[in-house]
Amino acid sequence: MTPAHAQKDTRHNQDELPPNVLSAKCPSRTVLRHLTDRWTPMIVAVLQNGEPVRFKELKATIEGISPKVLTETLRSMERDGLVTRLVTASMPPRVDYQLTPLGLTTVEPLATLRAWAENHVQEVEAHRERYDREHKS
């Protein structure tokens, strides 16, 4: 067997392993990173009812996101198959985004994560303050 064939066989065997986010070579790491980046959970929250939402409505609803970052995040989500981009010919063109069936499967887990953050923010902030006091330089 040539070295090239040996490499191909090794890659094939790795592909047969079950996904494991703790493995450095597992592509599920990038999936998790995209889902838990700063803005994706918020975009999913706005799109969670499954209806198309205009770009400018997303921008207005998600406070603090720049148009550039919103565009980049939506492109990444579209590439991952989580949203569809719908362009309606008009002046100016109307652009709407909608969760795909795959994107809709993220609504519940991300809603749970958002709820946890909202329900525990005071506890986390108290721990941060205590830590910062104890570890002052």
Number of C-alpha atoms within 10 A of each C-alpha: 5 7 8 9 10 11 11 12 12 11 11 11 10 13 12 8 9 8 14 12 14 9 10 9 11 16 13 15 16 11 13 11 11 17 18 14 11 12 17 18 20 19 22 24 16 19 21 19 13 16 12 18 18 17 18 12 11 19 17 12 13 15 9 9 15 11 14 9 12 18 14 12 18 21 16 15 21 18 11 14 14 21 25 18 18 14 12 11 9 8 6 7 9 13 16 19 21 24 27 16 12 12 20 17 13 17 20 13 11 18 16 11 14 14 12 11 13 10 11 10 12 11 11 12 11 11 12 12 12 11 11 11 10 9 8 6 5
